[in-house]
Amino acid sequence: MDMDMDGASSSAPSSSPSPRPLRVVICPWLAFGHLLPYLELAERLASRGHRVSYVSTPRNLARLPPRRHADVIDLVPLPLPRVQGLPDGAESTNDVPGGGAVGPLWEAFEGLAAPFAEYLAAACASKDDKKPDWVLADVFHYWAPAAAHEHGVPCAMLMSSAAMVASLAAQPLAVGGGPPAGMPRYEWEGNAPLFAARGMSGLSAIRRASLTLQRCAIVAIRSCPEWEAEAFTLAARLLGKPLVPLGLMPPSPDGGRGDGDDDGATVRWLDAQPPKSVVYVALGSEVPLRVELVHELAHGLELAGTRFLWALRKPGGVADADVLPAGFQERTRGHGLVTMGWAPQITILAHGAVGAFLTHCGRSSLVEGLLYGHPLIMLPIFGDQGPNARVMVGRKVGLQVARNEDDGSFDRHGIASAVRAVMVDEDSRRVFVANSMKMQDVVADEKLHERYIDEFVQQLRTYITDGPAAPYPTRAET
């Protein structure tokens, strides 16, 4: 059924003309964990007839999947300044794995402020009704709402994790002593770079986020109370701005990742495995494990004795022959497959042979895994992954791997124990599968997530029509 621009059935009678389409500018952070979900947001807005200008750098835009609504989603390339220490062609965090050139990437990112201001000024000065109604700025884009304010365009701040908001709000209070309750020391210390000065401005990531928040009218979050009820309510109180859920924006069936050379071989291998017998292992592409921890993970999978498919990101500076333990692939041949290229994650997770997901707990990976009802083996590494994992542990959808509280290291026995609890032990697996299926009901509820987008659009309309609205009520409060 066709939808009009505010989500209502186009076949329903209407006593008044439909409101004009909104013009929205979306500015994602330079990471594919942000670029892809906010492209999905652009698609959902475009499906309602709204016009979206999606702003990033040329190489990032070139690597996006094809747009489903290319006629109303304009890609706006802004050249990323070249700075010392940034590798040629690097335009996203994916291009600087391990953080080696993150500082130069921040510096280059700040150089986008001027071209963005020029782009916005031109859009607002156009005589053919192209002035944006809203700018949707990712959490670190403190200069985007400043530019929008100059032209009288309201700005919304984009976020992806209420649990991360609650976690970071508690962290400064604990700096003088130890980590907040429930946060391991390695995570607390690992967040320190977020509070350190970066780039030409000398601002920390946290200060950038704070400035973005101050300059925005509302906060739009890729979440909902059904996903993280307690954290959502706390984040709404801490932020001090209307907090508008976008829903989870589960990915389209093609996964939005393009085509990989190894799709056929990977799927053929899965086709030969029994149903629900394979652990899919993927820890993201941006913060590879140290080689000694890669070895512990390998030995743990071997000890667990279950079938596995491992999408492994090779650690930097390590010879191919040394990435895995000697003889590991020979010993696990037949029941294990390791691929170091791009892996078709959605295709893998949708396959009937997969029975669990060993994940770093990035928001997109959690949404994708639970979309198919897979119980989780959780190994968070950085950023919002620790808070996200704690939410999922609370939901009893899986188990977190035991870690050294001080340095975050783990060993083969912790890996094997967690894998067996989720895949082999019938009593614990029954609980994890049942709860994962409950979360699948939330993630796969397309009507729920579409309704959140409709309510978000209505919030945008209400603001530009009537001015700032009262704080947005969550479903837990209504």
C-alpha positions as CSV (number, residue, x, y, z in Angstrom):
1,M,0.0,0.0,0.0
2,D,1.4,3.4,-0.9
3,M,2.0,5.9,1.9
4,D,1.7,9.6,1.7
5,M,4.4,11.8,3.0
6,D,3.3,11.5,6.6
7,G,2.8,7.8,6.6
8,A,-1.0,7.6,6.1
9,S,-2.6,5.4,3.5
10,S,-2.8,7.2,0.2
11,S,-6.1,5.5,-0.6
12,A,-7.8,7.1,2.5
13,P,-10.1,10.1,1.8
14,S,-8.7,13.4,2.8
15,S,-10.6,16.7,3.4
16,S,-7.4,18.8,3.1
17,P,-4.4,18.8,0.8
18,S,-1.3,16.9,2.0
19,P,1.3,19.1,3.6
20,R,4.3,19.9,1.4
21,P,7.3,17.6,1.6
22,L,10.0,18.4,4.1
23,R,13.6,19.2,3.0
24,V,16.1,17.6,5.4
25,V,19.9,17.6,5.5
26,I,21.5,14.6,7.1
27,C,25.2,14.8,8.2
28,P,26.6,11.4,9.5
29,W,29.9,11.0,11.3
30,L,32.7,9.5,9.2
31,A,32.2,5.9,10.2
32,F,30.1,3.3,8.4
33,G,28.4,2.3,11.7
34,H,26.9,5.8,11.3
35,L,26.8,6.3,7.5
36,L,24.7,3.2,6.8
37,P,22.0,3.5,9.5
38,Y,21.5,7.2,8.7
39,L,21.3,6.3,5.0
40,E,18.5,4.0,6.1
41,L,16.9,7.0,7.9
42,A,17.2,8.9,4.6
43,E,15.5,6.1,2.8
44,R,12.6,6.0,5.2
45,L,12.1,9.7,5.0
46,A,12.3,9.6,1.2
47,S,9.7,6.8,1.1
48,R,7.3,9.3,2.6
49,G,8.0,11.8,-0.1
50,H,10.4,14.0,1.7
51,R,13.6,15.4,0.1
52,V,16.9,14.5,1.7
53,S,20.3,15.9,1.2
54,Y,22.8,13.3,2.5
55,V,26.2,15.0,3.2
56,S,29.6,13.2,3.5
57,T,32.9,13.0,1.7
58,P,33.3,11.8,-1.9
59,R,34.9,8.4,-1.1
60,N,32.4,7.6,1.6
61,L,29.5,8.4,-0.7
62,A,31.0,6.3,-3.4
63,R,31.1,3.3,-1.1
64,L,27.4,3.5,-0.1
65,P,25.0,0.9,-1.4
66,P,22.6,1.9,-4.2
67,R,19.8,4.2,-3.0
68,R,16.2,2.8,-3.2
69,H,14.9,6.4,-3.5
70,A,17.7,8.0,-5.5
71,D,15.2,10.5,-7.1
72,V,14.7,12.2,-3.7
73,I,17.9,11.5,-1.9
74,D,20.7,13.8,-3.1
75,L,24.3,12.9,-2.2
76,V,26.2,16.0,-1.3
77,P,30.0,15.5,-1.5
78,L,32.2,17.7,0.7
79,P,36.0,17.4,0.0
80,L,37.9,16.1,3.1
81,P,40.9,18.3,3.7
82,R,44.3,16.5,3.5
83,V,46.2,16.7,6.7
84,Q,49.5,15.4,7.8
85,G,49.4,11.8,9.1
86,L,46.1,10.9,7.4
87,P,46.7,8.1,4.8
88,D,45.9,8.9,1.2
89,G,42.2,8.1,0.5
90,A,41.3,7.7,4.2
91,E,37.9,9.3,4.8
92,S,36.3,7.2,7.5
93,T,37.3,5.4,10.7
94,N,37.2,2.2,8.7
95,D,40.2,3.5,6.8
96,V,42.3,4.0,10.0
97,P,41.8,0.7,11.8
98,G,43.2,0.4,15.3
99,G,43.1,4.2,15.8
100,G,46.6,4.9,14.3
101,A,45.4,7.9,12.4
102,V,42.2,8.8,14.3
103,G,43.8,12.1,15.4
104,P,44.5,13.3,11.8
105,L,41.0,12.2,10.9
106,W,39.5,14.4,13.6
107,E,41.6,17.3,12.3
108,A,40.4,16.7,8.7
109,F,36.8,16.4,9.9
110,E,37.0,19.8,11.5
111,G,38.0,21.1,8.0
112,L,34.6,20.1,6.8
113,A,33.0,23.0,8.8
114,A,33.7,25.7,6.2
115,P,32.5,23.7,3.1
116,F,29.4,22.7,5.0
117,A,28.6,26.3,5.9
118,E,29.1,27.3,2.3
119,Y,26.8,24.5,1.1
120,L,24.1,25.4,3.6
121,A,24.3,29.1,2.8
122,A,23.8,28.3,-0.9
123,A,20.9,26.0,-0.2
124,C,19.2,28.6,2.0
125,A,19.8,31.4,-0.6
126,S,18.3,29.4,-3.5
127,K,15.2,30.9,-5.1
128,D,13.5,27.6,-6.0
129,D,12.3,26.6,-2.5
130,K,15.3,24.5,-1.6
131,K,15.9,25.9,1.8
132,P,16.2,23.0,4.3
133,D,13.5,22.7,6.9
134,W,15.8,20.8,9.2
135,V,19.5,19.7,9.6
136,L,20.0,16.4,11.3
137,A,23.6,16.4,12.6
138,D,25.5,13.5,14.1
139,V,26.7,13.7,17.6
140,F,30.2,15.2,16.9
141,H,29.1,17.8,14.3
142,Y,29.0,20.8,16.6
143,W,29.7,23.1,13.7
144,A,26.6,22.0,11.7
145,P,23.9,23.4,14.1
146,A,26.0,26.5,14.4
147,A,25.8,27.0,10.6
148,A,22.1,26.1,10.6
149,H,21.4,28.7,13.3
150,E,22.8,31.4,11.1
151,H,20.1,30.7,8.5
152,G,17.2,30.1,10.9
153,V,17.2,26.3,10.2
154,P,16.4,24.1,13.3
155,C,18.8,21.3,14.0
156,A,18.3,17.8,15.5
157,M,21.1,15.8,17.0
158,L,21.4,12.2,16.0
159,M,22.4,9.5,18.5
160,S,22.3,5.7,18.5
161,S,22.5,4.4,22.1
162,A,20.6,5.5,25.2
163,A,22.8,3.1,27.3
164,M,25.9,5.0,26.1
165,V,24.4,8.3,27.2
166,A,23.7,6.9,30.7
167,S,27.1,5.4,30.9
168,L,29.1,8.5,29.9
169,A,26.9,10.7,32.2
170,A,28.0,8.6,35.1
171,Q,31.7,8.4,34.2
172,P,32.9,11.9,35.0
173,L,31.5,11.5,38.5
174,A,33.8,8.5,39.0
175,V,37.0,10.0,37.6
176,G,38.4,10.7,41.0
177,G,38.0,7.2,42.2
178,G,37.1,4.2,40.0
179,P,34.6,3.2,37.4
180,P,30.8,3.7,38.0
181,A,28.9,0.7,39.3
182,G,28.5,-2.0,36.7
183,M,31.3,-0.7,34.4
184,P,34.6,-2.7,34.3
185,R,37.8,-0.8,34.8
186,Y,39.1,-1.6,31.3
187,E,36.0,0.0,29.8
188,W,36.3,3.1,32.1
189,E,39.9,3.6,31.1
190,G,39.2,2.8,27.5
191,N,36.8,5.7,27.3
192,A,39.5,8.2,28.3
193,P,40.2,9.2,24.7
194,L,36.7,10.5,24.4
195,F,37.6,13.1,27.0
196,A,41.0,14.0,25.4
197,A,41.5,17.0,23.1
198,R,41.5,16.2,19.3
199,G,42.0,18.2,16.2
200,M,42.6,21.8,15.5
201,S,39.8,23.0,17.9
202,G,41.4,21.3,20.9
203,L,37.9,19.9,21.8
204,S,37.3,16.4,23.1
205,A,34.7,14.1,21.5
206,I,32.6,14.6,24.6
207,R,32.9,18.4,24.4
208,R,31.9,18.3,20.7
209,A,28.8,16.2,21.6
210,S,28.0,18.6,24.4
211,L,28.1,21.6,22.0
212,T,26.0,19.8,19.4
213,L,23.4,19.0,22.1
214,Q,23.4,22.6,23.3
215,R,22.8,24.0,19.8
216,C,20.1,21.5,18.8
217,A,16.4,21.7,19.4
218,I,15.7,18.0,19.8
219,V,17.6,14.7,20.0
220,A,16.7,11.9,17.6
221,I,17.9,8.5,18.7
222,R,18.2,5.2,16.8
223,S,16.5,3.4,19.6
224,C,13.2,2.9,21.4
225,P,11.9,2.0,24.9
226,E,11.1,-1.5,23.6
227,W,14.8,-2.0,23.1
228,E,16.3,-0.3,26.2
229,A,13.5,0.9,28.4
230,E,15.5,1.8,31.5
231,A,18.3,3.5,29.7
232,F,15.9,5.3,27.4
233,T,14.1,6.9,30.3
234,L,17.4,7.9,32.0
235,A,18.8,9.3,28.8
236,A,15.7,11.4,28.2
237,R,16.1,12.9,31.7
238,L,19.9,13.5,31.4
239,L,19.9,15.1,28.0
240,G,17.4,17.9,28.9
241,K,16.0,18.1,25.3
242,P,13.1,16.3,23.7
243,L,14.3,12.8,23.0
244,V,12.6,11.4,19.9
245,P,12.9,7.6,19.1
246,L,13.6,6.7,15.5
247,G,13.0,3.0,16.1
248,L,15.8,0.5,15.3
249,M,15.7,1.0,11.5
250,P,16.4,-2.7,10.8
251,P,18.3,-3.1,7.5
252,S,16.8,-3.8,4.1
253,P,17.1,-7.5,3.0
254,D,20.2,-6.8,0.9
255,G,22.0,-5.7,4.0
256,G,23.2,-2.5,2.5
257,R,26.7,-3.6,2.2
258,G,27.2,-4.1,-1.5
259,D,28.5,-7.3,-3.2
260,G,31.4,-9.4,-1.8
261,D,33.6,-11.7,-3.8
262,D,33.3,-14.5,-1.2
263,D,29.5,-14.6,-1.0
264,G,29.1,-17.7,-3.0
265,A,31.8,-19.7,-1.2
266,T,30.6,-18.6,2.2
267,V,27.0,-19.5,1.5
268,R,28.0,-22.8,-0.1
269,W,29.9,-23.7,3.1
270,L,26.9,-22.8,5.2
271,D,24.6,-24.8,3.0
272,A,26.6,-27.9,3.9
273,Q,26.2,-27.4,7.7
274,P,23.3,-28.7,9.8
275,P,20.6,-26.3,10.9
276,K,21.4,-24.0,13.9
277,S,24.9,-25.5,14.3
278,V,27.2,-22.7,13.3
279,V,28.5,-19.8,15.5
280,Y,29.0,-16.7,13.3
281,V,31.9,-14.7,14.7
282,A,32.3,-11.0,13.7
283,L,33.9,-8.3,15.8
284,G,33.6,-5.4,13.5
285,S,36.1,-3.8,11.1
286,E,37.4,-0.8,13.0
287,V,39.2,-2.0,16.1
288,P,40.9,-5.3,15.3
289,L,42.0,-7.5,18.3
290,R,45.7,-7.7,19.1
291,V,47.1,-10.8,17.6
292,E,47.6,-12.6,20.9
293,L,43.8,-12.2,21.6
294,V,43.0,-13.4,18.1
295,H,44.9,-16.5,19.0
296,E,43.0,-16.9,22.3
297,L,39.7,-16.5,20.4
298,A,40.9,-19.2,17.9
299,H,41.9,-21.6,20.6
300,G,38.6,-21.0,22.4
301,L,36.5,-21.8,19.3
302,E,38.6,-24.9,18.9
303,L,38.1,-25.9,22.5
304,A,34.3,-25.3,22.3
305,G,34.1,-27.9,19.5
306,T,31.2,-26.2,17.7
307,R,31.0,-25.3,14.1
308,F,32.0,-21.7,13.3
309,L,32.2,-19.1,10.6
310,W,34.7,-16.4,11.5
311,A,34.8,-13.0,9.6
312,L,38.2,-12.0,10.8
313,R,39.7,-8.5,10.5
314,K,43.4,-9.0,10.3
315,P,45.5,-7.1,12.8
316,G,47.8,-4.5,11.3
317,G,51.5,-5.2,10.9
318,V,51.0,-9.0,11.2
319,A,52.1,-11.4,8.5
320,D,49.2,-13.6,7.1
321,A,50.9,-16.7,8.3
322,D,51.0,-15.4,11.9
323,V,47.4,-14.2,12.2
324,L,46.1,-17.5,13.4
325,P,47.7,-20.1,15.6
326,A,49.9,-22.6,13.8
327,G,47.9,-25.5,12.5
328,F,44.5,-24.0,13.6
329,Q,42.9,-24.1,10.1
330,E,44.1,-27.6,9.5
331,R,42.7,-28.9,12.8
332,T,39.3,-27.2,12.4
333,R,38.9,-27.9,8.7
334,G,35.5,-29.3,8.0
335,H,33.7,-27.6,10.9
336,G,35.3,-24.2,10.8
337,L,35.8,-21.5,8.1
338,V,37.8,-18.3,8.5
339,T,37.4,-15.5,5.9
340,M,39.6,-12.4,6.1
341,G,37.7,-10.6,3.3
342,W,34.4,-8.8,3.3
343,A,31.6,-11.0,4.6
344,P,28.0,-10.7,3.6
345,Q,26.8,-10.4,7.2
346,I,23.0,-10.1,6.6
347,T,23.1,-13.1,4.3
348,I,25.1,-15.1,6.9
349,L,22.8,-14.2,9.8
350,A,19.7,-15.0,7.7
351,H,21.1,-18.5,6.9
352,G,19.4,-21.5,8.6
353,A,22.7,-23.0,9.6
354,V,23.6,-20.2,12.0
355,G,22.6,-20.8,15.6
356,A,24.4,-18.0,17.5
357,F,26.3,-14.8,16.9
358,L,29.6,-13.9,18.6
359,T,29.6,-10.2,18.3
360,H,31.4,-7.0,19.5
361,C,27.9,-5.5,20.2
362,G,27.9,-2.6,17.9
363,R,24.4,-1.3,17.6
364,S,23.9,-2.3,13.9
365,S,25.3,-5.8,14.6
366,L,23.0,-6.3,17.5
367,V,20.0,-5.2,15.5
368,E,21.0,-7.5,12.6
369,G,21.7,-10.5,14.8
370,L,18.4,-10.2,16.8
371,L,16.5,-9.6,13.6
372,Y,17.0,-13.3,13.0
373,G,16.5,-14.3,16.6
374,H,20.1,-15.4,17.3
375,P,21.3,-15.7,20.9
376,L,24.5,-13.7,21.5
377,I,28.0,-14.4,22.7
378,M,29.2,-10.9,23.6
379,L,32.8,-9.5,23.4
380,P,32.5,-5.7,23.4
381,I,35.6,-3.8,22.5
382,F,35.1,0.0,22.4
383,G,32.7,2.9,22.7
384,D,29.0,2.1,23.1
385,Q,29.6,-1.7,22.8
386,G,30.1,-2.2,26.6
387,P,26.8,-0.4,27.5
388,N,25.0,-2.1,24.6
389,A,26.2,-5.5,25.9
390,R,25.0,-4.8,29.4
391,V,21.5,-4.1,28.0
392,M,21.5,-7.4,26.2
393,V,22.8,-9.3,29.2
394,G,19.9,-7.8,31.2
395,R,17.6,-9.0,28.5
396,K,19.1,-12.5,28.9
397,V,19.6,-13.0,25.2
398,G,23.1,-14.4,25.6
399,L,26.3,-14.3,27.7
400,Q,29.2,-12.0,27.9
401,V,32.7,-13.5,27.7
402,A,34.6,-13.4,31.0
403,R,37.3,-10.6,30.9
404,N,40.1,-9.4,33.0
405,E,38.6,-6.4,34.8
406,D,41.8,-4.4,34.6
407,D,42.9,-4.8,31.0
408,G,39.9,-6.4,29.2
409,S,41.9,-9.4,28.1
410,F,40.2,-12.8,27.8
411,D,41.5,-16.4,27.4
412,R,40.5,-19.4,25.4
413,H,38.7,-21.0,28.4
414,G,36.4,-18.0,28.7
415,I,35.6,-18.1,25.0
416,A,34.9,-21.8,25.1
417,S,32.7,-21.6,28.2
418,A,30.6,-18.8,26.7
419,V,30.2,-20.6,23.4
420,R,29.2,-23.8,25.1
421,A,26.7,-22.1,27.3
422,V,25.0,-20.5,24.3
423,M,25.3,-23.3,21.8
424,V,25.7,-26.6,23.6
425,D,24.2,-26.6,27.1
426,E,20.5,-27.3,26.5
427,D,19.2,-25.6,29.7
428,S,21.0,-22.3,29.2
429,R,20.6,-22.3,25.4
430,R,16.8,-22.7,25.8
431,V,16.6,-19.5,27.9
432,F,18.8,-17.5,25.6
433,V,16.9,-18.6,22.4
434,A,13.6,-17.9,24.0
435,N,14.6,-14.4,25.0
436,S,16.3,-13.8,21.6
437,M,13.0,-14.6,19.9
438,K,11.3,-12.0,22.1
439,M,13.8,-9.4,21.0
440,Q,13.3,-10.6,17.4
441,D,9.6,-9.7,17.8
442,V,10.7,-6.1,18.6
443,V,13.3,-5.8,15.9
444,A,11.2,-7.3,13.2
445,D,8.1,-5.3,14.1
446,E,8.2,-3.1,11.0
447,K,4.9,-1.4,11.9
448,L,6.5,-0.3,15.2
449,H,9.6,1.2,13.5
450,E,7.6,2.9,10.8
451,R,5.3,4.4,13.4
452,Y,8.3,5.9,15.1
453,I,9.5,7.5,11.8
454,D,6.0,8.9,11.3
455,E,6.0,10.4,14.8
456,F,9.5,11.8,14.2
457,V,8.3,13.5,11.0
458,Q,5.3,14.9,12.9
459,Q,7.7,16.2,15.5
460,L,9.7,18.0,12.8
461,R,6.5,19.5,11.3
462,T,5.2,20.6,14.7
463,Y,8.4,22.4,15.5
464,I,8.6,24.4,12.3
465,T,4.9,25.2,12.5
466,D,4.4,26.0,16.2
467,G,7.9,26.4,17.6
468,P,9.6,24.2,20.2
469,A,7.3,21.5,21.6
470,A,7.0,20.1,25.0
471,P,9.3,17.2,25.9
472,Y,8.5,14.1,23.8
473,P,6.8,11.4,25.8
474,T,8.2,7.9,25.6
475,R,5.9,4.9,25.1
476,A,6.9,3.9,28.6
477,E,5.3,7.1,29.9
478,T,2.1,7.0,27.8
